[in-house]
Amino acid sequence: MPAKDFNSEEYLMTKKTFEKNGFKVFISSDAYSLCQGDNGIKVKADVSIFNIHASNFLAVIFIGGDGVRKYWDNVSFHKIANSFAQSGKVVAAICAAPVILQRAGLLNNKNATCYPSDKKELE
């Protein structure tokens, strides 16, 4: 989750949907303090992004929002996405976050959607 300006609605709906279906949700970020959403909501990360290992989780989901753009070229995020993909785990991204997957090389020869103003980043 971006440290600042994550999309609060995407976060809340994704978390709610997974928990409703029996999954335990862990929030991860590079922030060592509270993450702040676009509407002021504050969320404490459960796990540092630097301690995420595909062997410990079923999926990784990158939440969007304006704050995710600073992570598009983050090599650590690319490595995490690739690790999950290589392990056959679910790798997903919402809003502007699919650009992380594109730059990690996971969307080559694949169709993907993203926030409309970021479409050119997926080409």
N, CA, C and O atoms as a printed pandas DataFrame, in Angstrom:
     atom_number atom_name residue_name chain_id  residue_number  x_coord  y_coord  z_coord
0              1         N          MET        A               1    0.845   -1.162    0.000
1              2        CA          MET        A               1    0.000    0.000    0.000
2              3         C          MET        A               1    0.897    1.235    0.000
3              4         O          MET        A               1    1.873    1.299    0.748
4              5         N          PRO        A               2    0.563    2.217   -0.844
5              6        CA          PRO        A               2    1.342    3.462   -0.823
6              7         C          PRO        A               2    1.279    4.128    0.552
7              8         O          PRO        A               2    0.247    4.097    1.221
8              9         N          ALA        A               3    2.379    4.719    0.956
9             10        CA          ALA        A               3    2.434    5.400    2.246
10            11         C          ALA        A               3    1.472    6.584    2.297
11            12         O          ALA        A               3    0.914    6.900    3.348
12            13         N          LYS        A               4    1.289    7.230    1.152
13            14        CA          LYS        A               4    0.397    8.391    1.087
14            15         C          LYS        A               4   -0.463    8.301   -0.165
15            16         O          LYS        A               4   -0.034    7.795   -1.202
16            17         N          ASP        A               5   -1.670    8.798   -0.045
17            18        CA          ASP        A               5   -2.594    8.938   -1.178
18            19         C          ASP        A               5   -2.961    7.627   -1.852
19            20         O          ASP        A               5   -3.086    7.577   -3.076
20            21         N          PHE        A               6   -3.140    6.547   -1.061
21            22        CA          PHE        A               6   -3.717    5.345   -1.655
22            23         C          PHE        A               6   -5.214    5.584   -1.821
23            24         O          PHE        A               6   -5.789    6.435   -1.144
24            25         N          ASN        A               7   -5.838    4.838   -2.719
25            26        CA          ASN        A               7   -7.264    4.997   -2.953
26            27         C          ASN        A               7   -8.014    4.279   -1.833
27            28         O          ASN        A               7   -8.001    3.051   -1.753
28            29         N          SER        A               8   -8.655    5.044   -0.986
29            30        CA          SER        A               8   -9.324    4.502    0.196
30            31         C          SER        A               8  -10.436    3.530   -0.162
31            32         O          SER        A               8  -10.594    2.496    0.487
32            33         N          GLU        A               9  -11.202    3.854   -1.186
33            34        CA          GLU        A               9  -12.310    2.987   -1.588
34            35         C          GLU        A               9  -11.792    1.639   -2.088
35            36         O          GLU        A               9  -12.345    0.594   -1.746
36            37         N          GLU        A              10  -10.741    1.662   -2.888
37            38        CA          GLU        A              10  -10.162    0.406   -3.378
38            39         C          GLU        A              10   -9.655   -0.443   -2.216
39            40         O          GLU        A              10   -9.867   -1.655   -2.185
40            41         N          TYR        A              11   -8.996    0.188   -1.278
41            42        CA          TYR        A              11   -8.488   -0.525   -0.109
42            43         C          TYR        A              11   -9.632   -1.151    0.686
43            44         O          TYR        A              11   -9.610   -2.347    0.976
44            45         N          LEU        A              12  -10.624   -0.345    1.034
45            46        CA          LEU        A              12  -11.715   -0.824    1.879
46            47         C          LEU        A              12  -12.522   -1.929    1.209
47            48         O          LEU        A              12  -12.862   -2.921    1.853
48            49         N          MET        A              13  -12.834   -1.771   -0.077
49            50        CA          MET        A              13  -13.622   -2.782   -0.790
50            51         C          MET        A              13  -12.837   -4.084   -0.972
51            52         O          MET        A              13  -13.388   -5.173   -0.810
52            53         N          THR        A              14  -11.570   -3.969   -1.304
53            54        CA          THR        A              14  -10.750   -5.166   -1.489
54            55         C          THR        A              14  -10.617   -5.923   -0.172
55            56         O          THR        A              14  -10.809   -7.139   -0.129
56            57         N          LYS        A              15  -10.296   -5.218    0.881
57            58        CA          LYS        A              15  -10.145   -5.844    2.203
58            59         C          LYS        A              15  -11.451   -6.504    2.639
59            60         O          LYS        A              15  -11.457   -7.649    3.091
60            61         N          LYS        A              16  -12.542   -5.781    2.501
61            62        CA          LYS        A              16  -13.851   -6.294    2.905
62            63         C          LYS        A              16  -14.222   -7.552    2.117
63            64         O          LYS        A              16  -14.704   -8.528    2.691
64            65         N          THR        A              17  -13.998   -7.525    0.821
65            66        CA          THR        A              17  -14.348   -8.663   -0.033
66            67         C          THR        A              17  -13.555   -9.907    0.342
67            68         O          THR        A              17  -14.123  -10.993    0.450
68            69         N          PHE        A              18  -12.265   -9.762    0.538
69            70        CA          PHE        A              18  -11.451  -10.921    0.892
70            71         C          PHE        A              18  -11.789  -11.442    2.282
71            72         O          PHE        A              18  -11.882  -12.655    2.475
72            73         N          GLU        A              19  -11.974  -10.563    3.245
73            74        CA          GLU        A              19  -12.321  -11.005    4.598
74            75         C          GLU        A              19  -13.686  -11.682    4.614
75            76         O          GLU        A              19  -13.876  -12.677    5.314
76            77         N          LYS        A              20  -14.625  -11.155    3.857
77            78        CA          LYS        A              20  -15.967  -11.739    3.775
78            79         C          LYS        A              20  -15.904  -13.167    3.233
79            80         O          LYS        A              20  -16.749  -13.999    3.565
80            81         N          ASN        A              21  -14.919  -13.443    2.415
81            82        CA          ASN        A              21  -14.767  -14.766    1.819
82            83         C          ASN        A              21  -13.773  -15.651    2.568
83            84         O          ASN        A              21  -13.302  -16.657    2.037
84            85         N          GLY        A              22  -13.459  -15.268    3.806
85            86        CA          GLY        A              22  -12.677  -16.122    4.682
86            87         C          GLY        A              22  -11.166  -15.980    4.624
87            88         O          GLY        A              22  -10.446  -16.788    5.210
88            89         N          PHE        A              23  -10.681  -14.972    3.929
89            90        CA          PHE        A              23   -9.238  -14.778    3.833
90            91         C          PHE        A              23   -8.748  -13.821    4.913
91            92         O          PHE        A              23   -9.436  -12.859    5.255
92            93         N          LYS        A              24   -7.582  -14.080    5.440
93            94        CA          LYS        A              24   -6.938  -13.140    6.357
94            95         C          LYS        A              24   -6.144  -12.165    5.503
95            96         O          LYS        A              24   -5.344  -12.571    4.660
96            97         N          VAL        A              25   -6.366  -10.896    5.724
97            98        CA          VAL        A              25   -5.732   -9.846    4.923
98            99         C          VAL        A              25   -4.614   -9.196    5.728
99           100         O          VAL        A              25   -4.813   -8.786    6.872
100          101         N          PHE        A              26   -3.446   -9.109    5.122
101          102        CA          PHE        A              26   -2.306   -8.415    5.716
102          103         C          PHE        A              26   -2.019   -7.182    4.874
103          104         O          PHE        A              26   -1.965   -7.259    3.647
104          105         N          ILE        A              27   -1.839   -6.062    5.525
105          106        CA          ILE        A              27   -1.504   -4.816    4.841
106          107         C          ILE        A              27    0.005   -4.652    4.880
107          108         O          ILE        A              27    0.635   -4.797    5.927
108          109         N          SER        A              28    0.568   -4.347    3.729
109          110        CA          SER        A              28    2.009   -4.178    3.628
110          111         C          SER        A              28    2.332   -2.847    2.969
111          112         O          SER        A              28    1.626   -2.397    2.066
112          113         N          SER        A              29    3.401   -2.230    3.430
113          114        CA          SER        A              29    3.825   -0.941    2.888
114          115         C          SER        A              29    5.296   -0.735    3.208
115          116         O          SER        A              29    5.879   -1.443    4.030
116          117         N          ASP        A              30    5.876    0.241    2.546
117          118        CA          ASP        A              30    7.237    0.636    2.907
118          119         C          ASP        A              30    7.212    1.717    3.976
119          120         O          ASP        A              30    8.262    2.173    4.426
120          121         N          ALA        A              31    6.021    2.128    4.381
121          122        CA          ALA        A              31    5.864    3.151    5.417
122          123         C          ALA        A              31    6.087    2.526    6.792
123          124         O          ALA        A              31    5.592    1.436    7.078
124          125         N          TYR        A              32    6.825    3.219    7.622
125          126        CA          TYR        A              32    7.058    2.731    8.977
126          127         C          TYR        A              32    6.108    3.389    9.971
127          128         O          TYR        A              32    6.134    3.097   11.166
128          129         N          SER        A              33    5.278    4.273    9.456
129          130        CA          SER        A              33    4.239    4.884   10.276
130          131         C          SER        A              33    2.910    4.565    9.601
131          132         O          SER        A              33    2.838    3.647    8.784
132          133         N          LEU        A              34    1.888    5.288    9.925
133          134        CA          LEU        A              34    0.583    5.048    9.328
134          135         C          LEU        A              34    0.562    5.458    7.862
135          136         O          LEU        A              34    1.148    6.471    7.481
136          137         N          CYS        A              35   -0.116    4.667    7.050
137          138        CA          CYS        A              35   -0.359    5.029    5.652
138          139         C          CYS        A              35   -1.607    5.904    5.629
139          140         O          CYS        A              35   -2.548    5.671    6.389
140          141         N          GLN        A              36   -1.615    6.896    4.770
141          142        CA          GLN        A              36   -2.764    7.800    4.716
142          143         C          GLN        A              36   -3.404    7.753    3.340
143          144         O          GLN        A              36   -2.744    7.937    2.317
144          145         N          GLY        A              37   -4.713    7.500    3.341
145          146        CA          GLY        A              37   -5.468    7.421    2.098
146          147         C          GLY        A              37   -5.892    8.775    1.583
147          148         O          GLY        A              37   -5.698    9.801    2.234
148          149         N          ASP        A              38   -6.475    8.755    0.398
149          150        CA          ASP        A              38   -6.878    9.992   -0.262
150          151         C          ASP        A              38   -8.008   10.720    0.455
151          152         O          ASP        A              38   -8.198   11.917    0.236
152          153         N          ASN        A              39   -8.757   10.033    1.300
153          154        CA          ASN        A              39   -9.831   10.700    2.038
154          155         C          ASN        A              39   -9.473   10.916    3.510
155          156         O          ASN        A              39  -10.333   11.259    4.320
156          157         N          GLY        A              40   -8.205   10.713    3.845
157          158        CA          GLY        A              40   -7.749   10.939    5.216
158          159         C          GLY        A              40   -7.695    9.697    6.087
159          160         O          GLY        A              40   -7.156    9.748    7.193
160          161         N          ILE        A              41   -8.244    8.578    5.613
161          162        CA          ILE        A              41   -8.199    7.338    6.392
162          163         C          ILE        A              41   -6.738    6.970    6.661
163          164         O          ILE        A              41   -5.871    7.155    5.807
164          165         N          LYS        A              42   -6.484    6.448    7.857
165          166        CA          LYS        A              42   -5.127    6.039    8.222
166          167         C          LYS        A              42   -5.124    4.546    8.516
167          168         O          LYS        A              42   -6.000    4.030    9.210
168          169         N          VAL        A              43   -4.125    3.867    7.976
169          170        CA          VAL        A              43   -4.022    2.418    8.108
170          171         C          VAL        A              43   -2.595    2.063    8.506
171          172         O          VAL        A              43   -1.634    2.564    7.922
172          173         N          LYS        A              44   -2.469    1.195    9.504
173          174        CA          LYS        A              44   -1.143    0.732    9.917
174          175         C          LYS        A              44   -0.820   -0.549    9.161
175          176         O          LYS        A              44   -1.626   -1.478    9.126
176          177         N          ALA        A              45    0.339   -0.592    8.567
177          178        CA          ALA        A              45    0.779   -1.800    7.864
178          179         C          ALA        A              45    1.072   -2.908    8.874
179          180         O          ALA        A              45    1.620   -2.655    9.947
180          181         N          ASP        A              46    0.704   -4.122    8.522
181          182        CA          ASP        A              46    0.984   -5.289    9.356
182          183         C          ASP        A              46    2.393   -5.824    9.124
183          184         O          ASP        A              46    3.029   -6.363   10.030
184          185         N          VAL        A              47    2.868   -5.662    7.885
185          186        CA          VAL        A              47    4.140   -6.241    7.466
186          187         C          VAL        A              47    4.869   -5.241    6.577
187          188         O          VAL        A              47    4.255   -4.602    5.723
188          189         N          SER        A              48    6.155   -5.109    6.776
189          190        CA          SER        A              48    6.952   -4.272    5.887
190          191         C          SER        A              48    7.008   -4.928    4.513
191          192         O          SER        A              48    7.127   -6.149    4.412
192          193         N          ILE        A              49    6.924   -4.138    3.473
193          194        CA          ILE        A              49    7.006   -4.666    2.109
194          195         C          ILE        A              49    8.315   -5.430    1.909
195          196         O          ILE        A              49    8.392   -6.324    1.066
196          197         N          PHE        A              50    9.320   -5.085    2.667
197          198        CA          PHE        A              50   10.625   -5.731    2.543
198          199         C          PHE        A              50   10.670   -7.105    3.219
199          200         O          PHE        A              50   11.663   -7.823    3.108
200          201         N          ASN        A              51    9.582   -7.467    3.923
201          202        CA          ASN        A              51    9.480   -8.781    4.563
202          203         C          ASN        A              51    8.412   -9.659    3.921
203          204         O          ASN        A              51    7.993  -10.656    4.508
204          205         N          ILE        A              52    7.978   -9.302    2.741
205          206        CA          ILE        A              52    6.958  -10.080    2.037
206          207         C          ILE        A              52    7.641  -11.179    1.221
207          208         O          ILE        A              52    8.534  -10.914    0.416
208          209         N          HIS        A              53    7.202  -12.410    1.447
209          210        CA          HIS        A              53    7.729  -13.558    0.707
210          211         C          HIS        A              53    6.550  -14.366    0.179
211          212         O          HIS        A              53    5.619  -14.672    0.925
212          213         N          ALA        A              54    6.588  -14.707   -1.087
213          214        CA          ALA        A              54    5.481  -15.421   -1.723
214          215         C          ALA        A              54    5.132  -16.715   -0.998
215          216         O          ALA        A              54    3.974  -17.132   -1.007
216          217         N          SER        A              55    6.096  -17.346   -0.380
217          218        CA          SER        A              55    5.838  -18.615    0.313
218          219         C          SER        A              55    4.895  -18.456    1.506
219          220         O          SER        A              55    4.332  -19.440    1.986
220          221         N          ASN        A              56    4.722  -17.229    1.983
221          222        CA          ASN        A              56    3.883  -16.991    3.163
222          223         C          ASN        A              56    2.478  -16.497    2.849
223          224         O          ASN        A              56    1.667  -16.330    3.760
224          225         N          PHE        A              57    2.177  -16.262    1.574
225          226        CA          PHE        A              57    0.902  -15.657    1.204
226          227         C          PHE        A              57    0.320  -16.326   -0.034
227          228         O          PHE        A              57    1.043  -16.949   -0.812
228          229         N          LEU        A              58   -0.995  -16.192   -0.210
229          230        CA          LEU        A              58   -1.670  -16.739   -1.384
230          231         C          LEU        A              58   -1.688  -15.766   -2.550
231          232         O          LEU        A              58   -1.779  -16.178   -3.706
232          233         N          ALA        A              59   -1.603  -14.484   -2.250
233          234        CA          ALA        A              59   -1.736  -13.473   -3.299
234          235         C          ALA        A              59   -1.078  -12.173   -2.865
235          236         O          ALA        A              59   -0.825  -11.944   -1.682
236          237         N          VAL        A              60   -0.810  -11.332   -3.851
237          238        CA          VAL        A              60   -0.386   -9.961   -3.587
238          239         C          VAL        A              60   -1.253   -9.059   -4.459
239          240         O          VAL        A              60   -1.436   -9.309   -5.650
240          241         N          ILE        A              61   -1.779   -8.014   -3.846
241          242        CA          ILE        A              61   -2.635   -7.068   -4.564
242          243         C          ILE        A              61   -2.092   -5.671   -4.325
243          244         O          ILE        A              61   -1.944   -5.234   -3.183
244          245         N          PHE        A              62   -1.799   -4.981   -5.405
245          246        CA          PHE        A              62   -1.308   -3.612   -5.326
246          247         C          PHE        A              62   -2.498   -2.667   -5.464
247          248         O          PHE        A              62   -3.187   -2.667   -6.485
248          249         N          ILE        A              63   -2.731   -1.868   -4.435
249          250        CA          ILE        A              63   -3.824   -0.895   -4.424
250          251         C          ILE        A              63   -3.364    0.377   -5.125
251          252         O          ILE        A              63   -2.199    0.763   -5.033
252          253         N          GLY        A              64   -4.285    1.017   -5.820
253          254        CA          GLY        A              64   -3.949    2.222   -6.572
254          255         C          GLY        A              64   -4.151    3.506   -5.795
255          256         O          GLY        A              64   -4.167    3.530   -4.564
256          257         N          GLY        A              65   -4.303    4.561   -6.553
257          258        CA          GLY        A              65   -4.397    5.910   -6.016
258          259         C          GLY        A              65   -3.213    6.719   -6.502
259          260         O          GLY        A              65   -2.263    6.164   -7.056
260          261         N          ASP        A              66   -3.260    8.010   -6.303
261          262        CA          ASP        A              66   -2.171    8.875   -6.776
262          263         C          ASP        A              66   -0.820    8.490   -6.183
263          264         O          ASP        A              66    0.207    8.633   -6.845
264          265         N          GLY        A              67   -0.809    8.011   -4.962
265          266        CA          GLY        A              67    0.444    7.681   -4.289
266          267         C          GLY        A              67    1.194    6.502   -4.869
267          268         O          GLY        A              67    2.395    6.365   -4.637
268          269         N          VAL        A              68    0.512    5.641   -5.627
269          270        CA          VAL        A              68    1.177    4.445   -6.156
270          271         C          VAL        A              68    2.149    4.779   -7.282
271          272         O          VAL        A              68    3.048    3.992   -7.576
272          273         N          ARG        A              69    1.980    5.925   -7.906
273          274        CA          ARG        A              69    2.842    6.275   -9.040
274          275         C          ARG        A              69    4.322    6.339   -8.652
275          276         O          ARG        A              69    5.188    6.067   -9.484
276          277         N          LYS        A              70    4.615    6.689   -7.426
277          278        CA          LYS        A              70    6.026    6.755   -7.012
278          279         C          LYS        A              70    6.657    5.371   -6.907
279          280         O          LYS        A              70    7.876    5.257   -6.773
280          281         N          TYR        A              71    5.844    4.321   -6.967
281          282        CA          TYR        A              71    6.335    2.949   -6.864
282          283         C          TYR        A              71    6.437    2.240   -8.216
283          284         O          TYR        A              71    6.873    1.091   -8.277
284          285         N          TRP        A              72    6.043    2.906   -9.289
285          286        CA          TRP        A              72    6.049    2.264  -10.603
286          287         C          TRP        A              72    7.400    1.649  -10.945
287          288         O          TRP        A              72    7.457    0.555  -11.507
288          289         N          ASP        A              73    8.470    2.329  -10.616
289          290        CA          ASP        A              73    9.806    1.850  -10.974
290          291         C          ASP        A              73   10.568    1.267   -9.784
291          292         O          ASP        A              73   11.790    1.131   -9.837
292          293         N          ASN        A              74    9.863    0.928   -8.730
293          294        CA          ASN        A              74   10.489    0.405   -7.522
294          295         C          ASN        A              74   10.885   -1.062   -7.726
295          296         O          ASN        A              74   10.024   -1.933   -7.853
296          297         N          VAL        A              75   12.170   -1.317   -7.756
297          298        CA          VAL        A              75   12.691   -2.660   -8.023
298          299         C          VAL        A              75   12.207   -3.666   -6.975
299          300         O          VAL        A              75   11.949   -4.822   -7.311
300          301         N          SER        A              76   12.083   -3.253   -5.736
301          302        CA          SER        A              76   11.594   -4.165   -4.691
302          303         C          SER        A              76   10.175   -4.626   -4.991
303          304         O          SER        A              76    9.847   -5.799   -4.810
304          305         N          PHE        A              77    9.339   -3.711   -5.446
305          306        CA          PHE        A              77    7.966   -4.069   -5.788
306          307         C          PHE        A              77    7.951   -5.000   -6.998
307          308         O          PHE        A              77    7.158   -5.941   -7.047
308          309         N          HIS        A              78    8.820   -4.744   -7.971
309          310        CA          HIS        A              78    8.911   -5.611   -9.152
310          311         C          HIS        A              78    9.327   -7.027   -8.738
311          312         O          HIS        A              78    8.772   -8.009   -9.231
312          313         N          LYS        A              79   10.294   -7.126   -7.843
313          314        CA          LYS        A              79   10.768   -8.439   -7.383
314          315         C          LYS        A              79    9.658   -9.200   -6.661
315          316         O          LYS        A              79    9.499  -10.406   -6.851
316          317         N          ILE        A              80    8.901   -8.499   -5.842
317          318        CA          ILE        A              80    7.795   -9.139   -5.124
318          319         C          ILE        A              80    6.758   -9.650   -6.115
319          320         O          ILE        A              80    6.318  -10.796   -6.018
320          321         N          ALA        A              81    6.369   -8.814   -7.062
321          322        CA          ALA        A              81    5.374   -9.217   -8.062
322          323         C          ALA        A              81    5.863  -10.435   -8.839
323          324         O          ALA        A              81    5.105  -11.382   -9.048
324          325         N          ASN        A              82    7.108  -10.419   -9.263
325          326        CA          ASN        A              82    7.665  -11.545  -10.013
326          327         C          ASN        A              82    7.768  -12.803   -9.162
327          328         O          ASN        A              82    7.529  -13.905   -9.658
328          329         N          SER        A              83    8.113  -12.657   -7.909
329          330        CA          SER        A              83    8.208  -13.802   -7.008
330          331         C          SER        A              83    6.854  -14.499   -6.861
331          332         O          SER        A              83    6.772  -15.726   -6.908
332          333         N          PHE        A              84    5.802  -13.712   -6.683
333          334        CA          PHE        A              84    4.461  -14.287   -6.570
334          335         C          PHE        A              84    4.065  -14.964   -7.877
335          336         O          PHE        A              84    3.527  -16.071   -7.867
336          337         N          ALA        A              85    4.327  -14.307   -8.991
337          338        CA          ALA        A              85    3.974  -14.876  -10.298
338          339         C          ALA        A              85    4.721  -16.187  -10.538
339          340         O          ALA        A              85    4.124  -17.166  -10.985
340          341         N          GLN        A              86    6.007  -16.212  -10.247
341          342        CA          GLN        A              86    6.816  -17.418  -10.454
342          343         C          GLN        A              86    6.399  -18.554   -9.528
343          344         O          GLN        A              86    6.637  -19.726   -9.821
344          345         N          SER        A              87    5.776  -18.198   -8.412
345          346        CA          SER        A              87    5.290  -19.204   -7.459
346          347         C          SER        A              87    3.872  -19.662   -7.787
347          348         O          SER        A              87    3.296  -20.479   -7.068
348          349         N          GLY        A              88    3.315  -19.138   -8.869
349          350        CA          GLY        A              88    1.956  -19.504   -9.258
350          351         C          GLY        A              88    0.887  -18.872   -8.397
351          352         O          GLY        A              88   -0.250  -19.341   -8.366
352          353         N          LYS        A              89    1.245  -17.808   -7.697
353          354        CA          LYS        A              89    0.295  -17.123   -6.819
354          355         C          LYS        A              89   -0.432  -16.018   -7.592
355          356         O          LYS        A              89   -0.002  -15.611   -8.671
356          357         N          VAL        A              90   -1.519  -15.552   -7.029
357          358        CA          VAL        A              90   -2.283  -14.460   -7.628
358          359         C          VAL        A              90   -1.505  -13.158   -7.481
359          360         O          VAL        A              90   -1.017  -12.826   -6.401
360          361         N          VAL        A              91   -1.400  -12.430   -8.587
361          362        CA          VAL        A              91   -0.786  -11.100   -8.597
362          363         C          VAL        A              91   -1.808  -10.179   -9.238
363          364         O          VAL        A              91   -2.196  -10.383  -10.388
364          365         N          ALA        A              92   -2.247   -9.165   -8.502
365          366        CA          ALA        A              92   -3.271   -8.261   -9.015
366          367         C          ALA        A              92   -2.895   -6.820   -8.708
367          368         O          ALA        A              92   -2.112   -6.538   -7.801
368          369         N          ALA        A              93   -3.474   -5.923   -9.484
369          370        CA          ALA        A              93   -3.227   -4.493   -9.283
370          371         C          ALA        A              93   -4.462   -3.728   -9.727
371          372         O          ALA        A              93   -5.143   -4.119  -10.675
372          373         N          ILE        A              94   -4.739   -2.643   -9.038
373          374        CA          ILE        A              94   -5.945   -1.856   -9.266
374          375         C          ILE        A              94   -5.564   -0.416   -9.592
375          376         O          ILE        A              94   -4.572    0.104   -9.081
376          377         N          CYS        A              95   -6.360    0.223  -10.447
377          378        CA          CYS        A              95   -6.250    1.659  -10.743
378          379         C          CYS        A              95   -4.945    1.981  -11.465
379          380         O          CYS        A              95   -4.763    1.548  -12.603
380          381         N          ALA        A              96   -4.056    2.707  -10.858
381          382        CA          ALA        A              96   -2.767    3.067  -11.461
382          383         C          ALA        A              96   -1.693    2.019  -11.170
383          384         O          ALA        A              96   -0.606    2.081  -11.745
384          385         N          ALA        A              97   -1.974    1.073  -10.303
385          386        CA          ALA        A              97   -0.976    0.082   -9.891
386          387         C          ALA        A              97   -0.589   -0.948  -10.955
387          388         O          ALA        A              97    0.507   -1.500  -10.858
388          389         N          PRO        A              98   -1.416   -1.243  -11.967
389          390        CA          PRO        A              98   -0.962   -2.188  -12.994
390          391         C          PRO        A              98    0.337   -1.771  -13.688
391          392         O          PRO        A              98    1.014   -2.610  -14.281
392          393         N          VAL        A              99    0.686   -0.506  -13.621
393          394        CA          VAL        A              99    1.951   -0.058  -14.215
394          395         C          VAL        A              99    3.127   -0.737  -13.505
395          396         O          VAL        A              99    4.148   -1.007  -14.137
396          397         N          ILE        A             100    3.002   -1.016  -12.218
397          398        CA          ILE        A             100    4.044   -1.760  -11.498
398          399         C          ILE        A             100    4.238   -3.118  -12.164
399          400         O          ILE        A             100    5.368   -3.547  -12.397
400          401         N          LEU        A             101    3.137   -3.784  -12.466
401          402        CA          LEU        A             101    3.219   -5.108  -13.086
402          403         C          LEU        A             101    3.792   -5.024  -14.492
403          404         O          LEU        A             101    4.555   -5.896  -14.908
404          405         N          GLN        A             102    3.428   -3.978  -15.221
405          406        CA          GLN        A             102    3.971   -3.775  -16.566
406          407         C          GLN        A             102    5.488   -3.611  -16.508
407          408         O          GLN        A             102    6.222   -4.248  -17.263
408          409         N          ARG        A             103    5.940   -2.762  -15.614
409          410        CA          ARG        A             103    7.374   -2.476  -15.524
410          411         C          ARG        A             103    8.159   -3.633  -14.907
411          412         O          ARG        A             103    9.382   -3.705  -15.034
412          413         N          ALA        A             104    7.445   -4.531  -14.243
413          414        CA          ALA        A             104    8.072   -5.753  -13.722
414          415         C          ALA        A             104    8.149   -6.831  -14.804
415          416         O          ALA        A             104    8.737   -7.893  -14.595
416          417         N          GLY        A             105    7.549   -6.548  -15.957
417          418        CA          GLY        A             105    7.575   -7.492  -17.068
418          419         C          GLY        A             105    6.481   -8.540  -17.036
419          420         O          GLY        A             105    6.531   -9.505  -17.798
420          421         N          LEU        A             106    5.496   -8.371  -16.174
421          422        CA          LEU        A             106    4.446   -9.380  -16.025
422          423         C          LEU        A             106    3.284   -9.223  -16.996
423          424         O          LEU        A             106    2.459  -10.129  -17.117
424          425         N          LEU        A             107    3.204   -8.099  -17.685
425          426        CA          LEU        A             107    2.068   -7.881  -18.582
426          427         C          LEU        A             107    2.448   -7.977  -20.054
427          428         O          LEU        A             107    1.644   -7.643  -20.925
428          429         N          ASN        A             108    3.660   -8.429  -20.338
429          430        CA          ASN        A             108    4.078   -8.569  -21.731
430          431         C          ASN        A             108    3.135   -9.523  -22.457
431          432         O          ASN        A             108    2.868  -10.627  -21.983
432          433         N          ASN        A             109    2.635   -9.086  -23.613
433          434        CA          ASN        A             109    1.714   -9.879  -24.439
434          435         C          ASN        A             109    0.426  -10.240  -23.713
435          436         O          ASN        A             109   -0.183  -11.271  -24.000
436          437         N          LYS        A             110    0.008   -9.395  -22.772
437          438        CA          LYS        A             110   -1.235   -9.620  -22.035
438          439         C          LYS        A             110   -2.082   -8.364  -22.097
439          440         O          LYS        A             110   -1.561   -7.251  -22.176
440          441         N          ASN        A             111   -3.384   -8.549  -22.061
441          442        CA          ASN        A             111   -4.297   -7.418  -21.977
442          443         C          ASN        A             111   -4.432   -7.016  -20.518
443          444         O          ASN        A             111   -4.469   -7.866  -19.628
444          445         N          ALA        A             112   -4.505   -5.726  -20.286
445          446        CA          ALA        A             112   -4.662   -5.227  -18.920
446          447         C          ALA        A             112   -5.418   -3.908  -18.968
447          448         O          ALA        A             112   -5.452   -3.232  -19.996
448          449         N          THR        A             113   -6.012   -3.561  -17.865
449          450        CA          THR        A             113   -6.677   -2.271  -17.741
450          451         C          THR        A             113   -6.043   -1.507  -16.598
451          452         O          THR        A             113   -5.406   -2.084  -15.717
452          453         N          CYS        A             114   -6.229   -0.196  -16.630
453          454        CA          CYS        A             114   -5.711    0.649  -15.561
454          455         C          CYS        A             114   -6.510    1.942  -15.550
455          456         O          CYS        A             114   -7.445    2.119  -16.331
456          457         N          TYR        A             115   -6.135    2.820  -14.672
457          458        CA          TYR        A             115   -6.759    4.136  -14.617
458          459         C          TYR        A             115   -6.579    4.786  -15.989
459          460         O          TYR        A             115   -5.477    4.769  -16.536
460          461         N          PRO        A             116   -7.649    5.360  -16.553
461          462        CA          PRO        A             116   -7.593    5.865  -17.934
462          463         C          PRO        A             116   -6.420    6.789  -18.255
463          464         O          PRO        A             116   -5.838    6.679  -19.334
464          465         N          SER        A             117   -6.065    7.684  -17.359
465          466        CA          SER        A             117   -4.979    8.621  -17.674
466          467         C          SER        A             117   -3.602    7.946  -17.675
467          468         O          SER        A             117   -2.622    8.547  -18.113
468          469         N          ASP        A             118   -3.524    6.714  -17.192
469          470        CA          ASP        A             118   -2.255    5.981  -17.160
470          471         C          ASP        A             118   -2.154    4.936  -18.270
471          472         O          ASP        A             118   -1.189    4.174  -18.319
472          473         N          LYS        A             119   -3.134    4.901  -19.148
473          474        CA          LYS        A             119   -3.186    3.882  -20.201
474          475         C          LYS        A             119   -1.898    3.822  -21.021
475          476         O          LYS        A             119   -1.414    2.738  -21.349
476          477         N          LYS        A             120   -1.353    4.978  -21.346
477          478        CA          LYS        A             120   -0.132    5.007  -22.174
478          479         C          LYS        A             120    1.038    4.304  -21.488
479          480         O          LYS        A             120    1.963    3.844  -22.158
480          481         N          GLU        A             121    1.004    4.220  -20.164
481          482        CA          GLU        A             121    2.078    3.563  -19.416
482          483         C          GLU        A             121    2.071    2.043  -19.603
483          484         O          GLU        A             121    3.073    1.378  -19.343
484          485         N          LEU        A             122    0.943    1.503  -20.052
485          486        CA          LEU        A             122    0.849    0.059  -20.259
486          487         C          LEU        A             122    1.193   -0.352  -21.685
487          488         O          LEU        A             122    1.283   -1.542  -21.987
488          489         N          GLU        A             123    1.384    0.623  -22.552
489          490        CA          GLU        A             123    1.647    0.312  -23.968
490          491         C          GLU        A             123    3.097   -0.015  -24.218
491          492         O          GLU        A             123    3.479   -0.297  -25.354
